[in-house]
Amino acid sequence: MMKEEMKRPEWVPTDGENQDAFATTVMKGTLQPKRQKRTFQKRTVSTEELVEGVRNNNRTLLAQAITLVESNAAKHHQKAQEIIQRILPDTGNSIRIGITGVPGAGKSTFIEAFGTMLCENNHKVAVLAVDPSSTLTGGSILGDKTRMERLVQQEHAFVRPSPSGGALGGVSRRTRETMLLCEAAGYDVILVETVGVGQSEGMVRDMVDFFLLLSLTGAGDELQGIKRGILELADGILINKADGDNRVRALQTVGLYSQMSHLFQPATVGWEVHVGTCSALYYEGLEDFWNEIKRFETVTKKSGIFTNRRNKQKRHWLYSSIRDELEQRFFSNPAMKQLLSRYEHDIMNGTQTVTKAVMQLMENYENK
C-alpha cells in the first residue's frame, strides 16, 4: 500500500519503527455504472373486463368500477356510463334499505350486526357507507371498514365507504350508480348508511325501498331532536341499545314513537310504520326487523307501490342528474370562470347586485 494512502491521527508519534501500525487505511472506491430508473406502468382494465368482473362478483374489479363511477374526471365519465349501461339488465333484484339516525344511535354497529346475520342466512349484503366530506379540505375519513371488522370478513359481504363530496342528504352523488353495480354483482340486500339526521334526508328516501330511522333512549326531547320531517319519511323506527337497564326505557320510547307515527301520513301507502327495539351489541331484535322488511316487500309488491316508487325514483334521478350536469358545465366553462370572477369583484365592491349578476351570467352562458 502506498504511503500517500495512509492517514495518521494527530496523536501518532512522528518517530519510531511502528508508525504504520497507527495508520488508518483509506481505500479508493470504484465507480458504479449509472442505474436507469425503472418505471412501472399500471395496466388499464378494459370496459369488457370490468363488466364481466362485476357480473362475476370479482371484488377488486367491482371496486374499480365504483371508483370510475365516483370519479369527477372527464376521462372516466364515458367509460363509467358505458359500464352502467351494460349491466342494467342485471340490476333491480335487491331490497334497498336506507338507514339514518341521530349521532350515537349506533348505525355502524347495527349495520355490522344486521349484515352479519343476513350473510349467515345466505344473503349477499352490500353496505354503502357514506362519510361526510370536509367543507375545508374536501377530504373524508372513510373509516367505516374498521368499525365493521366482523362484517368485512364475511364472504358474502361487500363494504364500500364513499365520500359525500358535499352532496346534500348525506349520500354520495353516485350512490345510485353504485347500487346498480352491486346489484349486478349479485348482492340482494343493499344497505345505505347516511351521514346522519338532517332536513335533506329526503334524498335517501328517493333512492331506497325501505327507510329506517335508528334512534335511542335518553336523547332528550325526541320530538325536537328528530324533527317531524324525518318521521314522515320513515317506514320503520328501531330503538337501539335496548339491553340491560335500558330495556324498560326503550319500551317506553317505543310507545312514544308509536303515538307520534299515527299523527303523520305514512311514507308508504298501505303500510303502517313499524316501531320496535333492538340491541345491535347483543344481536337482539334483528331477526324480527328482517321479517318486517320481508313483509314490507311482499305487501308493496302486491299493491304495485314497490314498482311505482322505483319508477318515480328513476324520474327524480333524471332531473337531479340534469341539474348536476348543468352546474358542472357552467362552472367548468372558461368564459364563465372569467366572467364570474369579474362579477364577484363587483359584488364585493357593492357596485353590482347578486340577482342582476346571476341574470347576466345566465344570458352570457345561454348565448355562449
C-alpha positions in Angstrom: 0.0 0.0 0.0 1.3 3.5 -1.0 2.3 5.9 1.8 0.1 8.7 0.5 -2.9 6.4 1.0 -2.1 6.2 4.8 -4.0 8.7 7.1 -2.5 9.1 10.6 -4.3 10.6 13.6 -2.7 13.7 15.1 -1.7 11.7 18.3 0.6 9.2 16.4 4.3 9.7 17.3 6.4 11.0 14.4 9.4 8.7 15.1 9.7 5.0 15.7 9.6 1.8 13.8 5.9 1.0 14.1 4.3 4.2 12.8 2.3 2.2 10.2 0.5 0.4 13.0 -1.2 3.6 14.0 -2.4 4.4 10.4 -5.9 4.4 9.1 -6.2 2.8 5.6 -8.3 4.6 3.0 -9.2 2.5 0.0 -10.2 4.0 -3.3 -13.8 3.4 -4.3 -14.9 2.1 -7.6 -17.3 3.9 -9.8 -20.6 2.0 -10.4 -22.4 2.3 -13.7 -25.4 4.7 -13.5 -28.6 2.9 -12.9 -31.6 3.5 -15.1 -34.8 4.3 -13.2 -37.3 1.5 -13.6 -40.8 2.7 -14.4 -43.9 0.6 -13.9 -47.0 1.4 -15.9 -50.3 0.2 -14.5 -52.3 -1.8 -16.9 -55.6 -0.2 -17.9 -58.5 -2.6 -17.3 -60.9 -2.6 -20.3 -64.6 -2.0 -20.1 -65.3 -5.6 -21.1 -63.1 -6.9 -18.2 -64.9 -4.6 -15.7 -68.3 -5.6 -16.8 -67.5 -9.3 -16.6 -65.7 -8.8 -13.3 -68.8 -7.1 -11.8 -71.1 -9.8 -13.1 -68.8 -12.5 -11.6 -68.6 -10.6 -8.3 -64.9 -10.0 -8.6 -64.5 -7.6 -5.7 -61.4 -6.0 -7.0 -63.0 -5.2 -10.4 -66.2 -4.2 -8.7 -64.3 -1.7 -6.5 -62.5 -0.4 -9.6 -65.9 0.1 -11.4 -67.3 2.0 -8.4 -64.1 4.2 -8.4 -64.7 5.0 -12.0 -68.3 5.9 -11.4 -67.4 8.1 -8.4 -64.6 9.9 -10.3 -65.1 13.5 -11.3 -62.5 13.3 -14.1 -64.0 13.8 -17.6 -61.8 11.0 -19.0 -63.6 8.4 -16.7 -67.1 9.6 -17.3 -67.8 8.0 -20.6 -66.3 4.6 -19.6 -68.2 4.6 -16.3 -71.5 5.3 -18.1 -70.8 2.6 -20.7 -70.3 0.1 -17.8 -73.6 1.1 -16.2 -75.4 0.8 -19.5 -74.0 -2.7 -20.0 -75.0 -4.0 -16.5 -78.5 -2.5 -16.5 -80.2 -5.9 -17.4 -78.7 -7.4 -14.3 -80.0 -4.8 -11.8 -83.1 -4.3 -9.8 -83.1 -7.7 -7.9 -82.4 -6.4 -4.4 -84.1 -4.8 -1.5 -82.6 -1.4 -0.9 -82.6 -0.2 2.7 -81.6 3.3 3.8 -80.5 3.8 7.4 -80.3 7.1 9.2 -80.3 8.2 12.8 -79.0 10.7 15.4 -75.3 10.7 16.2 -74.5 8.0 18.7 -77.5 5.8 17.8 -75.2 3.0 16.7 -75.7 3.0 13.0 -72.4 1.3 12.1 -72.8 -1.3 15.0 -76.4 -2.0 13.8 -75.3 -2.4 10.2 -72.5 -4.8 11.1 -74.7 -6.9 13.3 -77.7 -6.9 10.8 -75.4 -7.5 7.8 -73.6 -10.4 9.5 -76.9 -12.0 10.4 -78.1 -11.8 6.8 -74.8 -13.2 5.5 -75.1 -16.2 7.9 -78.6 -16.7 6.4 -77.1 -17.0 2.9 -77.9 -13.4 1.8 -75.4 -11.3 -0.1 -75.1 -7.9 1.5 -73.6 -4.7 0.1 -73.0 -1.8 2.5 -72.6 1.7 1.1 -71.3 3.7 4.0 -71.2 7.4 3.2 -68.8 9.6 5.1 -69.2 13.4 5.3 -66.6 15.4 3.3 -64.8 18.3 4.9 -66.1 21.7 3.8 -62.5 23.0 4.2 -60.3 20.3 2.6 -62.9 18.2 0.8 -61.4 15.0 2.4 -63.2 12.2 4.2 -62.0 9.8 6.9 -63.7 6.7 5.3 -63.2 4.6 8.5 -66.4 2.5 8.3 -64.5 -0.7 7.3 -62.5 -0.5 10.5 -65.7 -0.2 12.5 -67.3 -3.2 10.7 -64.5 -5.7 11.2 -66.7 -8.8 11.6 -68.9 -7.9 8.6 -65.9 -7.2 6.3 -64.6 -10.7 7.0 -67.9 -12.3 5.7 -67.6 -14.0 2.3 -70.9 -12.6 1.1 -70.5 -9.0 2.3 -69.1 -6.0 0.4 -68.5 -2.8 2.4 -67.8 0.4 0.4 -67.1 3.7 2.2 -67.6 6.7 -0.1 -67.2 10.4 0.5 -70.4 12.5 0.3 -68.5 15.0 -1.8 -70.6 17.9 -0.5 -73.8 16.3 -1.7 -76.9 17.0 0.4 -78.8 14.3 2.2 -75.7 12.5 3.5 -75.3 10.5 0.3 -72.7 10.4 -2.4 -73.7 11.9 -5.8 -73.0 8.5 -7.3 -74.7 6.3 -4.8 -77.4 5.2 -7.2 -74.9 4.0 -9.8 -73.0 2.2 -7.1 -76.2 0.4 -6.0 -76.7 -0.8 -9.6 -73.2 -2.2 -9.8 -73.7 -4.0 -6.5 -77.0 -5.5 -7.8 -75.3 -6.6 -11.0 -72.7 -8.4 -8.8 -75.4 -10.4 -7.2 -76.0 -8.6 -3.9 -79.6 -9.0 -2.9 -79.6 -6.6 0.1 -78.2 -3.1 -0.2 -77.7 -1.1 3.0 -77.1 2.6 2.6 -75.8 4.3 5.7 -76.2 8.0 5.7 -74.2 10.7 7.5 -76.9 11.5 10.0 -80.2 13.1 10.5 -80.9 16.3 8.6 -83.6 18.2 6.7 -82.3 16.9 3.3 -82.6 13.2 4.2 -85.4 13.0 1.6 -82.6 12.3 -0.9 -82.1 9.0 0.7 -85.8 8.2 0.7 -85.7 8.9 -3.1 -83.2 6.0 -3.8 -84.2 3.2 -1.4 -87.3 1.0 -0.9 -87.4 0.9 2.9 -86.2 3.8 5.1 -85.2 3.1 8.7 -84.8 5.6 11.4 -82.5 4.3 14.2 -83.0 6.0 17.5 -82.2 5.5 21.2 -83.5 6.5 24.6 -82.1 9.3 26.7 -81.6 11.6 23.7 -83.7 14.4 25.2 -86.9 15.6 23.6 -87.4 13.2 20.7 -90.0 15.5 19.1 -87.4 18.3 18.9 -84.3 16.2 18.3 -85.6 14.0 15.5 -87.8 16.6 13.7 -91.1 15.9 12.1 -89.7 15.7 8.6 -87.7 12.5 9.3 -90.6 10.7 10.9 -92.7 11.4 7.8 -90.1 9.6 5.7 -89.6 6.5 7.8 -91.1 3.1 7.1 -89.6 1.7 10.3 -88.2 3.0 13.6 -85.9 1.0 15.8 -84.8 2.0 19.3 -81.3 0.6 19.6 -79.3 -0.3 22.7 -82.4 -1.8 24.3 -80.5 -4.0 26.7 -79.7 -4.2 30.4 -81.2 -1.4 32.5 -82.1 0.5 29.3 -84.7 -2.1 28.2 -87.6 -0.6 30.1 -86.9 2.9 28.9 -86.6 1.6 25.3 -90.1 0.1 25.5 -91.4 3.4 26.8 -89.8 5.2 23.9 -91.4 2.7 21.5 -94.8 3.7 22.9 -94.0 7.4 22.4 -92.9 6.8 18.7 -96.0 4.7 18.0 -98.2 7.5 19.2 -96.3 10.1 17.1 -96.3 7.9 14.0 -100.1 7.9 13.9 -100.1 11.7 13.7 -98.4 11.7 10.3 -99.3 10.4 6.9 -97.3 7.2 6.2 -94.4 7.4 3.8 -95.6 4.3 2.0 -99.3 4.0 1.1 -100.9 0.9 2.8 -98.0 0.4 5.2 -98.1 1.2 8.9 -94.8 2.3 10.3 -93.1 -0.5 12.3 -91.7 0.6 15.7 -89.6 -1.8 17.7 -86.5 -2.3 19.8 -83.2 -3.9 19.1 -79.7 -4.4 20.6 -77.1 -4.5 17.9 -74.5 -5.2 20.5 -76.2 -8.5 21.5 -77.8 -9.3 18.2 -81.3 -9.0 19.6 -84.4 -7.9 17.6 -82.6 -8.2 14.3 -84.5 -11.2 13.1 -87.8 -9.5 13.9 -86.8 -6.5 11.9 -85.8 -8.6 8.9 -89.2 -10.3 9.0 -90.8 -6.8 8.8 -88.6 -6.0 5.8 -89.8 -9.1 4.0 -93.4 -8.4 4.9 -93.0 -4.8 3.6 -91.6 -6.2 0.3 -94.5 -8.6 -0.1 -97.2 -6.0 0.7 -95.8 -3.3 -1.5 -95.1 -5.6 -4.5 -98.6 -7.0 -4.3 -100.1 -3.5 -4.3 -97.8 -2.2 -7.0 -96.3 0.5 -4.7 -92.9 -1.1 -4.9 -92.6 -0.8 -8.7 -94.3 2.6 -8.7 -91.8 4.0 -6.2 -88.8 2.8 -8.1 -90.1 4.4 -11.3 -90.6 7.7 -9.5 -87.1 7.4 -8.2 -85.7 7.0 -11.7 -87.6 10.1 -12.8 -86.2 12.0 -9.9 -82.7 10.7 -10.7 -83.1 12.0 -14.3 -83.9 15.6 -13.2 -81.3 15.7 -10.4 -78.7 14.5 -12.9 -79.6 17.2 -15.3 -79.1 19.8 -12.6 -75.8 18.3 -11.7 -74.6 18.3 -15.3 -75.7 21.9 -15.9 -73.8 23.0 -12.8 -70.7 21.1 -13.8 -70.8 22.6 -17.3 -71.4 26.1 -16.1 -68.5 26.2 -13.6 -66.1 24.4 -15.9 -66.7 26.8 -18.8 -63.5 29.0 -19.2 -65.5 32.1 -20.3 -67.9 31.7 -17.3 -64.9 31.4 -15.0 -63.6 34.8 -16.2 -67.0 36.5 -16.1 -67.7 35.0 -12.7 -64.5 36.4 -11.3 -65.4 39.9 -12.6 -69.0 39.8 -11.2 -67.7 38.5 -7.9 -65.4 41.5 -7.7 -68.2 43.9 -8.5 -70.5 42.3 -5.9 -67.8 42.6 -3.2 -67.3 46.3 -4.0 -71.1 46.9 -3.8 -71.4 48.0 -7.5 -73.5 45.0 -8.6 -76.4 43.1 -7.1 -76.3 39.3 -6.8 -79.6 38.9 -8.7 -78.6 41.1 -11.6 -75.2 39.4 -11.8 -76.8 35.9 -12.0 -79.2 37.0 -14.7 -76.3 38.4 -16.8 -74.2 35.3 -16.3 -77.1 33.1 -17.4 -77.6 35.3 -20.5 -73.9 35.0 -21.4 -73.9 31.3 -20.9 -77.0 30.7 -23.0 -75.6 32.9 -25.8 -72.1 31.4 -25.4 
